[in-house]
Amino acid sequence: MTTEVRAAANGCGAPPDKTKLYDSDGGRWWPDGTLWCRAGDTAKPAQTWLHATGGRGTHRLVFQGEQVSLLEKEVALAPASTQPPPPPFTRCGTDTRSRAFAAENRLLHSGDLACGQTFRGPDFTLTSAGFQAASGTMPALVTTPAGSSAGTIVYLLGGPYENLLAGLATRATTNHLLARWAGRAAVVVPAYLGIDRVRQGGGDAASARAEVEALLKALERRGPVCVIGFSMGAAVAAPSAARHPHVGFLMAAPLAAAPATFVARVRAKGGAARYFALTPANPSDRAVTMESDKAFLDYFAGSESLDLAALLGPGRHPNVRVAYAAGDLAVTGKDLAALAQMLPTNAIRGLPAAVGHSIEAPFAASAYRPPIDRFLADCLHARG
C-alpha cells in the first residue's frame, strides 16, 4: 500500500504500546486520524505527516507488511521537445542493444525510452542517449540540470541480464537520485553490457568494464565524477577505481565475494536457479536460453574467481567507500575484512537494518539513502 503525504506541524499523541510498524532506522510509525506519526529516536526527530490526496503530497509512505518506507513521491516528468544529448553522449543507435533498452525499460510507461526521447523534470531535463565505446553504442539515461552543474553522478545497477528500469514507481533509488540530485549534477545511468537481456558472449563483464572505463575517462575531463555501483555494478566499476583516483566510488551492497563464491553461498542457502532467454548482440546469432547461475558465471568468465578486493587491486584506495546490510550474501564479514585493509578508516558503513541484497526496493532504498546522500555531498564538494 502507498499513501501520499506531506509534512505537518500538528503534533501526535504518544505511540501505542503495541505498534508494529517500523522503518529502516528502527523508528516506530502509527496512524492518528488523518496523520501518520513517527516516534523520535537518536537517528531522526519525531515526525508528523498528513495524508495528502490529489497530488498535493511531497512524499509517499510505502507499507509492506510491518515495514514502512518514507520516500519522495514519483518525480514528475513531462514530454519535451527532442534535444541533442550533452557531450560526451550522442544519439542512441539502432543496434540490438539500443532497441532492447527502449523496449525492455521504462520510466513511466512502455516505450518512453525510445531513442532521443526527452523529458522535462522539476529542475532538469532527461534524455535517452548513447555512448560510443569499442564494443558499440552503450545506451544511457542522461540528465542535465537546469542551472549550473556540480559534476556527474554515474549510477551502475546490477544484474546480469535484468531490466535496467521497470518504472520510477518501483525504482526508489533511481527516483531519489532524480528528485534530490538531478537538479544539482548530471545523473547518468548507463546500460553497460549485461544489464539488459542482450548477450555478446562468455566474459561479457570484460566488455562492460571497458565500456565503463571509457565513459569515466570521457566524463572526468569535464568535471567531478561520483560513481555509485550496486551489486554487479560495483564489480564492473572496481578495476577503474585505481585508474581514476580523483573519481569517488561508493560500492553499495557490492558483489564483494567472487562470483563463484556468491553462487555457492546462495545455493547453500537453498536459492533456486531460473531460466530466461537472452538476445544475442549480433542479430545473425541465435537466441539462447540459459539457467541463471550459469549465465551469471558465464558473464564473469575469466574473472569468476576474483573478489572485490582483487578487482580493486593492491594498495590503498582512498576514493572508495562501501555501504552494506547485514545478512547480504554478496558481502560478508570475511569479504569486509579484506576490503578494510585497503580503504580509509570508517570507509565501510553498515546499515541499521537488514534489507537483503537490494537497493531499489522501497525499504532497501530508504536504508541506503543516508549513505548515498553523504557520499554524494562529500564527493561533489571535494571534487568541485
C-alpha positions in Angstrom: 0.0 0.0 0.0 1.2 3.5 -0.8 -0.1 6.7 0.8 0.8 10.2 -0.4 1.8 12.6 2.5 3.3 16.0 3.3 4.9 17.3 6.4 2.6 18.6 9.0 3.0 20.9 12.0 0.4 19.0 14.0 1.7 17.1 16.9 0.9 13.4 17.6 0.0 11.8 20.7 2.1 9.1 22.4 2.7 6.0 20.3 0.5 3.0 21.2 2.3 0.3 23.2 1.9 -2.4 20.6 2.6 -0.6 17.3 4.3 -3.0 15.0 5.2 -0.7 12.1 8.8 0.3 11.8 11.2 1.9 9.2 14.8 1.1 8.2 16.2 3.3 11.0 14.2 1.4 13.6 11.7 4.2 14.1 8.1 3.3 15.0 5.1 4.5 13.0 1.4 4.7 13.8 -1.8 6.3 12.4 -3.5 9.1 14.3 -6.7 10.2 12.4 -5.5 11.9 9.2 -1.9 11.9 10.4 0.9 9.4 10.2 3.3 9.7 13.1 6.9 8.6 13.7 8.4 8.2 17.1 11.6 10.2 17.7 14.9 8.5 18.3 18.6 9.3 18.0 18.5 8.8 14.2 15.6 11.1 13.4 13.4 13.6 15.4 9.7 13.0 15.9 7.8 13.5 12.6 4.2 14.1 11.7 2.9 13.5 8.1 -0.5 14.5 6.8 -2.5 12.4 4.3 -2.4 14.5 1.0 -4.6 13.4 -1.8 -4.9 14.8 -5.3 -1.2 15.2 -5.9 -0.7 17.6 -3.0 1.8 15.4 -1.3 5.6 15.8 -1.4 6.4 12.3 -0.2 4.9 8.8 -0.1 4.7 6.2 2.6 5.1 2.7 1.3 3.8 -0.2 3.5 5.0 -3.7 3.1 3.8 -5.9 5.9 5.2 -4.2 9.1 7.8 -2.3 7.1 7.3 1.5 6.4 9.4 3.4 3.9 9.2 7.2 3.6 10.2 8.2 0.1 10.0 11.1 -2.3 6.9 10.9 -4.5 7.5 9.8 -8.0 9.3 12.5 -9.9 7.0 14.5 -12.3 8.2 14.1 -15.9 6.6 15.8 -18.9 7.5 15.1 -22.5 9.6 17.8 -24.1 11.0 18.6 -27.5 13.9 16.5 -28.5 17.3 17.9 -27.6 20.7 16.8 -28.5 22.4 14.9 -25.6 25.2 16.6 -23.8 28.8 15.6 -24.6 30.3 13.0 -24.5 27.0 11.4 -25.4 25.5 11.0 -28.8 22.1 9.9 -30.1 21.4 6.3 -29.4 21.9 3.7 -32.1 19.6 1.3 -34.0 21.5 -1.8 -32.9 20.2 -4.7 -30.9 21.2 -3.2 -27.5 19.7 0.2 -28.2 16.4 -1.4 -29.3 16.4 -3.7 -26.3 17.0 -0.7 -24.0 14.0 1.1 -25.4 11.8 -2.0 -25.4 12.6 -3.5 -22.0 12.9 -0.4 -19.8 10.6 2.4 -18.9 10.3 5.4 -16.7 6.5 5.9 -16.6 5.2 3.6 -19.3 6.4 1.2 -22.0 8.1 2.9 -25.0 9.0 6.2 -23.2 12.7 5.5 -23.5 12.7 5.4 -27.3 15.9 6.8 -28.9 16.1 10.6 -28.3 13.0 10.8 -26.1 13.3 13.9 -23.8 11.5 14.7 -20.6 11.4 17.8 -18.5 11.7 17.3 -14.8 11.3 19.9 -11.9 14.8 21.2 -12.3 16.4 19.1 -15.0 15.9 17.6 -18.5 16.3 13.8 -19.1 17.1 12.1 -22.4 17.7 8.7 -23.7 21.2 8.8 -25.3 24.2 6.7 -26.4 27.9 6.5 -25.6 30.3 5.3 -28.3 32.5 2.5 -26.9 34.7 -0.1 -28.5 32.0 -2.7 -28.1 29.4 -0.5 -29.8 26.8 2.0 -28.6 26.1 1.8 -24.9 22.6 3.2 -24.2 22.2 5.5 -21.2 19.8 7.7 -19.3 21.3 11.2 -19.1 20.0 14.2 -17.2 21.1 17.9 -17.4 20.5 20.3 -14.5 18.5 23.4 -15.4 21.2 25.5 -13.7 24.9 25.1 -13.1 26.2 21.5 -12.6 28.4 20.4 -9.7 29.6 17.4 -11.6 28.4 14.0 -12.8 26.8 11.1 -10.9 27.2 7.7 -12.5 24.8 5.0 -11.2 25.7 1.5 -12.2 22.9 -1.0 -11.5 23.3 -4.8 -11.0 22.4 -7.8 -13.0 23.3 -9.6 -15.1 20.7 -9.7 -17.8 18.0 -7.9 -15.8 16.0 -4.8 -16.8 17.6 -1.5 -16.0 14.3 0.3 -15.1 10.8 -1.0 -14.6 9.2 2.3 -13.8 10.1 5.0 -11.2 7.3 3.9 -9.0 9.2 0.8 -8.1 12.8 2.0 -8.6 13.1 4.1 -5.4 16.8 4.8 -5.5 16.7 5.9 -9.2 13.7 8.1 -8.3 15.7 9.6 -5.3 18.7 10.5 -7.5 16.4 12.3 -9.9 14.4 14.0 -7.1 17.3 15.0 -4.9 20.3 15.3 -7.1 19.5 15.8 -10.8 19.0 19.5 -10.3 22.5 19.8 -8.9 24.5 17.4 -11.0 24.2 15.4 -14.2 22.9 11.9 -13.5 24.0 9.1 -15.9 22.5 5.6 -15.7 24.4 3.6 -18.3 23.1 0.3 -19.7 26.5 -1.3 -19.7 26.7 -4.7 -21.5 24.8 -7.3 -19.4 22.2 -5.0 -17.8 19.5 -5.7 -20.4 19.0 -9.2 -21.7 21.4 -8.9 -24.5 24.4 -11.2 -24.5 27.5 -10.7 -26.5 29.2 -13.9 -25.3 31.1 -15.5 -22.5 33.0 -13.0 -20.4 30.7 -10.0 -21.1 32.0 -8.5 -17.9 35.3 -7.6 -19.6 33.5 -5.7 -22.3 31.3 -4.0 -19.6 34.4 -2.9 -17.7 35.9 -1.5 -20.9 32.7 0.5 -21.5 32.6 1.9 -18.0 36.3 2.8 -18.1 35.9 4.7 -21.4 32.9 6.5 -20.0 34.7 7.6 -16.9 37.7 8.8 -18.9 35.3 10.9 -21.1 33.4 12.3 -18.1 36.4 13.0 -15.9 37.7 15.5 -18.5 34.5 17.5 -17.9 34.5 17.9 -14.2 33.9 16.0 -10.9 32.6 12.4 -11.2 31.0 10.3 -8.5 30.2 6.6 -9.1 27.6 4.6 -7.2 27.9 0.9 -8.1 25.3 -1.6 -6.8 26.0 -5.3 -6.7 27.4 -6.3 -10.1 27.8 -2.6 -10.9 30.4 -2.4 -8.1 32.3 -5.4 -9.6 32.2 -3.8 -13.0 33.4 -0.4 -11.8 36.1 -1.7 -9.3 39.0 -2.0 -11.7 38.6 1.6 -12.7 38.9 2.9 -9.1 42.7 2.7 -9.1 42.9 4.2 -12.5 40.8 7.2 -11.5 42.0 8.3 -8.0 40.1 11.6 -8.4 36.8 9.9 -9.0 34.7 8.9 -6.0 33.3 5.4 -5.8 30.5 4.2 -3.5 30.1 0.4 -3.6 26.5 -0.1 -2.3 25.5 -3.7 -1.5 28.5 -4.7 -3.6 29.3 -8.1 -5.1 32.2 -8.2 -2.7 32.6 -12.0 -2.9 34.0 -13.7 -6.0 31.1 -14.6 -8.4 31.7 -18.3 -7.9 31.7 -17.9 -4.1 28.5 -15.9 -4.2 26.7 -18.6 -6.3 27.9 -21.3 -3.8 26.6 -19.2 -0.9 23.2 -18.7 -2.5 22.9 -22.4 -3.3 23.9 -23.4 0.2 21.0 -21.2 1.5 18.6 -23.0 -0.8 18.5 -20.4 -3.6 16.9 -21.8 -6.7 18.1 -21.0 -10.3 15.7 -20.0 -13.0 15.8 -19.9 -16.8 15.5 -16.9 -19.1 16.0 -16.1 -22.8 18.9 -13.9 -23.9 19.0 -11.9 -27.2 22.4 -12.0 -29.0 24.1 -8.7 -29.6 24.8 -9.9 -33.1 21.4 -10.2 -34.9 22.7 -13.1 -37.0 23.3 -15.3 -33.9 20.6 -17.4 -32.4 18.8 -16.5 -29.2 19.8 -18.7 -26.2 18.0 -19.8 -23.1 20.3 -20.0 -20.0 19.9 -21.1 -16.4 20.5 -18.1 -14.2 23.6 -19.4 -12.2 25.3 -20.5 -15.4 24.5 -17.1 -17.1 25.9 -15.3 -14.0 29.2 -17.3 -14.1 29.4 -17.1 -17.8 29.1 -13.3 -17.7 32.2 -13.2 -15.4 34.1 -15.9 -17.3 37.8 -15.1 -16.8 37.2 -13.3 -13.6 34.7 -15.5 -11.8 37.2 -16.3 -9.0 38.1 -12.6 -8.3 36.5 -10.9 -5.4 36.1 -7.1 -5.0 39.4 -6.7 -3.2 41.3 -8.5 -6.1 39.4 -6.3 -8.6 40.4 -3.1 -6.8 44.0 -4.2 -6.9 46.8 -3.9 -4.4 47.5 -0.8 -2.4 45.2 1.8 -0.7 42.1 3.2 -2.3 41.2 6.4 -0.6 38.5 7.2 -3.1 36.4 4.1 -2.4 33.5 3.8 0.1 31.4 0.7 0.9 27.8 0.5 2.3 26.3 -2.8 3.1 23.4 -4.5 5.1 23.8 -7.4 7.5 22.7 -10.8 6.1 23.6 -9.9 2.5 25.3 -13.0 1.0 27.2 -10.8 -1.5 29.2 -9.1 1.2 30.1 -11.0 4.5 32.5 -10.3 7.3 35.2 -12.2 5.5 34.8 -10.0 2.4 34.8 -6.9 4.6 38.0 -7.8 6.4 39.9 -8.0 3.1 38.4 -4.6 2.0 39.2 -2.9 5.3 42.9 -3.3 4.7 42.6 -1.3 1.5 40.2 1.5 2.4 40.4 4.6 4.7 39.2 4.3 8.3 35.4 4.5 8.5 35.1 3.9 4.8 32.9 0.9 5.4 29.4 1.6 6.7 26.9 -1.0 7.9 23.2 -0.2 7.7 21.0 -0.3 10.8 18.5 -2.6 9.0 18.9 -6.0 7.3 17.4 -5.3 3.8 18.8 -8.2 1.8 20.6 -7.8 -1.5 18.6 -4.9 -2.8 18.9 -1.1 -3.3 15.8 -0.2 -5.4 13.0 -1.8 -3.3 11.4 0.8 -1.1 12.6 -0.5 2.3 16.1 -1.1 1.0 16.2 2.3 -0.8 15.2 4.1 2.4 18.1 2.4 4.2 20.7 3.2 1.6 19.6 6.8 1.1 21.6 8.3 4.0 25.0 6.8 3.0 24.3 7.7 -0.7 23.5 11.3 0.2 26.5 11.6 2.5 28.7 10.2 -0.2 27.4 12.5 -3.0 27.6 15.6 -0.8 31.2 14.8 0.1 32.2 13.7 -3.3 30.8 16.6 -5.3 32.0 19.1 -2.8 35.5 17.6 -2.5 35.9 17.3 -6.3 34.2 20.5 -7.2 
